Amino acid sequence: MKLFKMAAWASGIMGVIIMILAAISLISGTTLFGFRHVVHYFTAANSFFLLAILCLLAYQGCQCCKDK
């Protein structure tokens, strides 16, 4: 169950890093990692944020079943 919590933190941090890279790419006007459009960064970050939410919900579900 601790693995769910750690995976949620890791994927949330990755999502934030990708959002920071998108901001840097937008401000500097250059392409990072070959992405020409900023929307690709937000699509990747969205996936990591959804994974973080899923891991937190799984962690809470395991805690509820464990308490009963």
mmCIF file of the C-alpha atoms, coordinates in Angstrom:
data_MODEL
# 
_entry.id   MODEL 
# 
loop_
_atom_site.group_PDB 
_atom_site.id 
_atom_site.type_symbol 
_atom_site.label_atom_id 
_atom_site.label_alt_id 
_atom_site.label_comp_id 
_atom_site.label_asym_id 
_atom_site.label_entity_id 
_atom_site.label_seq_id 
_atom_site.pdbx_PDB_ins_code 
_atom_site.Cartn_x 
_atom_site.Cartn_y 
_atom_site.Cartn_z 
_atom_site.occupancy 
_atom_site.B_iso_or_equiv 
_atom_site.pdbx_formal_charge 
_atom_site.auth_seq_id 
_atom_site.auth_comp_id 
_atom_site.auth_asym_id 
_atom_site.auth_atom_id 
_atom_site.pdbx_PDB_model_num 
ATOM 1  C CA . MET A 1 1  ? 0.000   0.000  0.000   1.00 0.00 ? 1  MET A CA 1 
ATOM 2  C CA . LYS A 1 2  ? 2.920   2.282  0.580   1.00 0.00 ? 2  LYS A CA 1 
ATOM 3  C CA . LEU A 1 3  ? 3.835   1.594  -3.043  1.00 0.00 ? 3  LEU A CA 1 
ATOM 4  C CA . PHE A 1 4  ? 0.603   3.297  -4.189  1.00 0.00 ? 4  PHE A CA 1 
ATOM 5  C CA . LYS A 1 5  ? 1.475   6.395  -2.203  1.00 0.00 ? 5  LYS A CA 1 
ATOM 6  C CA . MET A 1 6  ? 5.029   6.512  -3.533  1.00 0.00 ? 6  MET A CA 1 
ATOM 7  C CA . ALA A 1 7  ? 3.831   5.976  -7.117  1.00 0.00 ? 7  ALA A CA 1 
ATOM 8  C CA . ALA A 1 8  ? 1.320   8.804  -6.702  1.00 0.00 ? 8  ALA A CA 1 
ATOM 9  C CA . TRP A 1 9  ? 4.029   11.179 -5.494  1.00 0.00 ? 9  TRP A CA 1 
ATOM 10 C CA . ALA A 1 10 ? 6.421   10.134 -8.253  1.00 0.00 ? 10 ALA A CA 1 
ATOM 11 C CA . SER A 1 11 ? 3.885   10.548 -11.051 1.00 0.00 ? 11 SER A CA 1 
ATOM 12 C CA . GLY A 1 12 ? 2.666   13.854 -9.613  1.00 0.00 ? 12 GLY A CA 1 
ATOM 13 C CA . ILE A 1 13 ? 6.218   15.187 -9.498  1.00 0.00 ? 13 ILE A CA 1 
ATOM 14 C CA . MET A 1 14 ? 6.807   14.022 -13.082 1.00 0.00 ? 14 MET A CA 1 
ATOM 15 C CA . GLY A 1 15 ? 3.664   15.862 -14.156 1.00 0.00 ? 15 GLY A CA 1 
ATOM 16 C CA . VAL A 1 16 ? 4.888   19.054 -12.501 1.00 0.00 ? 16 VAL A CA 1 
ATOM 17 C CA . ILE A 1 17 ? 8.314   18.714 -14.146 1.00 0.00 ? 17 ILE A CA 1 
ATOM 18 C CA . ILE A 1 18 ? 6.678   18.309 -17.546 1.00 0.00 ? 18 ILE A CA 1 
ATOM 19 C CA . MET A 1 19 ? 4.543   21.404 -16.913 1.00 0.00 ? 19 MET A CA 1 
ATOM 20 C CA . ILE A 1 20 ? 7.692   23.379 -16.014 1.00 0.00 ? 20 ILE A CA 1 
ATOM 21 C CA . LEU A 1 21 ? 9.358   22.186 -19.224 1.00 0.00 ? 21 LEU A CA 1 
ATOM 22 C CA . ALA A 1 22 ? 6.282   23.314 -21.167 1.00 0.00 ? 22 ALA A CA 1 
ATOM 23 C CA . ALA A 1 23 ? 6.504   26.765 -19.590 1.00 0.00 ? 23 ALA A CA 1 
ATOM 24 C CA . ILE A 1 24 ? 10.204  27.004 -20.421 1.00 0.00 ? 24 ILE A CA 1 
ATOM 25 C CA . SER A 1 25 ? 9.532   25.924 -23.996 1.00 0.00 ? 25 SER A CA 1 
ATOM 26 C CA . LEU A 1 26 ? 6.710   28.447 -24.330 1.00 0.00 ? 26 LEU A CA 1 
ATOM 27 C CA . ILE A 1 27 ? 8.698   31.352 -22.884 1.00 0.00 ? 27 ILE A CA 1 
ATOM 28 C CA . SER A 1 28 ? 11.910  30.631 -24.765 1.00 0.00 ? 28 SER A CA 1 
ATOM 29 C CA . GLY A 1 29 ? 10.185  29.794 -28.042 1.00 0.00 ? 29 GLY A CA 1 
ATOM 30 C CA . THR A 1 30 ? 12.442  26.792 -28.655 1.00 0.00 ? 30 THR A CA 1 
ATOM 31 C CA . THR A 1 31 ? 11.589  23.133 -29.001 1.00 0.00 ? 31 THR A CA 1 
ATOM 32 C CA . LEU A 1 32 ? 12.647  20.827 -26.204 1.00 0.00 ? 32 LEU A CA 1 
ATOM 33 C CA . PHE A 1 33 ? 12.920  17.101 -26.911 1.00 0.00 ? 33 PHE A CA 1 
ATOM 34 C CA . GLY A 1 34 ? 11.617  17.637 -30.444 1.00 0.00 ? 34 GLY A CA 1 
ATOM 35 C CA . PHE A 1 35 ? 8.096   18.720 -29.416 1.00 0.00 ? 35 PHE A CA 1 
ATOM 36 C CA . ARG A 1 36 ? 6.986   21.529 -31.704 1.00 0.00 ? 36 ARG A CA 1 
ATOM 37 C CA . HIS A 1 37 ? 3.681   22.224 -29.983 1.00 0.00 ? 37 HIS A CA 1 
ATOM 38 C CA . VAL A 1 38 ? 3.239   22.914 -26.283 1.00 0.00 ? 38 VAL A CA 1 
ATOM 39 C CA . VAL A 1 39 ? 0.033   20.877 -26.198 1.00 0.00 ? 39 VAL A CA 1 
ATOM 40 C CA . HIS A 1 40 ? 2.101   17.658 -26.295 1.00 0.00 ? 40 HIS A CA 1 
ATOM 41 C CA . TYR A 1 41 ? 3.602   18.558 -22.918 1.00 0.00 ? 41 TYR A CA 1 
ATOM 42 C CA . PHE A 1 42 ? 0.152   19.052 -21.417 1.00 0.00 ? 42 PHE A CA 1 
ATOM 43 C CA . THR A 1 43 ? -1.053  15.725 -22.800 1.00 0.00 ? 43 THR A CA 1 
ATOM 44 C CA . ALA A 1 44 ? 1.873   13.931 -21.161 1.00 0.00 ? 44 ALA A CA 1 
ATOM 45 C CA . ALA A 1 45 ? 1.446   15.830 -17.891 1.00 0.00 ? 45 ALA A CA 1 
ATOM 46 C CA . ASN A 1 46 ? -2.274  15.011 -17.881 1.00 0.00 ? 46 ASN A CA 1 
ATOM 47 C CA . SER A 1 47 ? -1.452  11.300 -18.081 1.00 0.00 ? 47 SER A CA 1 
ATOM 48 C CA . PHE A 1 48 ? 0.885   11.528 -15.093 1.00 0.00 ? 48 PHE A CA 1 
ATOM 49 C CA . PHE A 1 49 ? -1.659  13.502 -13.056 1.00 0.00 ? 49 PHE A CA 1 
ATOM 50 C CA . LEU A 1 50 ? -4.374  10.920 -13.824 1.00 0.00 ? 50 LEU A CA 1 
ATOM 51 C CA . LEU A 1 51 ? -2.007  8.142  -12.760 1.00 0.00 ? 51 LEU A CA 1 
ATOM 52 C CA . ALA A 1 52 ? -1.336  9.990  -9.496  1.00 0.00 ? 52 ALA A CA 1 
ATOM 53 C CA . ILE A 1 53 ? -5.073  10.337 -8.828  1.00 0.00 ? 53 ILE A CA 1 
ATOM 54 C CA . LEU A 1 54 ? -5.603  6.651  -9.589  1.00 0.00 ? 54 LEU A CA 1 
ATOM 55 C CA . CYS A 1 55 ? -2.826  5.641  -7.192  1.00 0.00 ? 55 CYS A CA 1 
ATOM 56 C CA . LEU A 1 56 ? -4.242  7.816  -4.408  1.00 0.00 ? 56 LEU A CA 1 
ATOM 57 C CA . LEU A 1 57 ? -7.722  6.360  -4.901  1.00 0.00 ? 57 LEU A CA 1 
ATOM 58 C CA . ALA A 1 58 ? -6.292  2.838  -4.829  1.00 0.00 ? 58 ALA A CA 1 
ATOM 59 C CA . TYR A 1 59 ? -4.405  3.681  -1.629  1.00 0.00 ? 59 TYR A CA 1 
ATOM 60 C CA . GLN A 1 60 ? -7.587  4.976  0.012   1.00 0.00 ? 60 GLN A CA 1 
ATOM 61 C CA . GLY A 1 61 ? -9.508  1.913  -1.154  1.00 0.00 ? 61 GLY A CA 1 
ATOM 62 C CA . CYS A 1 62 ? -6.909  -0.384 0.384   1.00 0.00 ? 62 CYS A CA 1 
ATOM 63 C CA . GLN A 1 63 ? -7.049  1.571  3.645   1.00 0.00 ? 63 GLN A CA 1 
ATOM 64 C CA . CYS A 1 64 ? -10.860 1.270  3.806   1.00 0.00 ? 64 CYS A CA 1 
ATOM 65 C CA . CYS A 1 65 ? -10.785 -2.483 3.199   1.00 0.00 ? 65 CYS A CA 1 
ATOM 66 C CA . LYS A 1 66 ? -8.019  -2.924 5.756   1.00 0.00 ? 66 LYS A CA 1 
ATOM 67 C CA . ASP A 1 67 ? -9.985  -1.072 8.469   1.00 0.00 ? 67 ASP A CA 1 
ATOM 68 C CA . LYS A 1 68 ? -13.105 -3.259 8.095   1.00 0.00 ? 68 LYS A CA 1 
# 
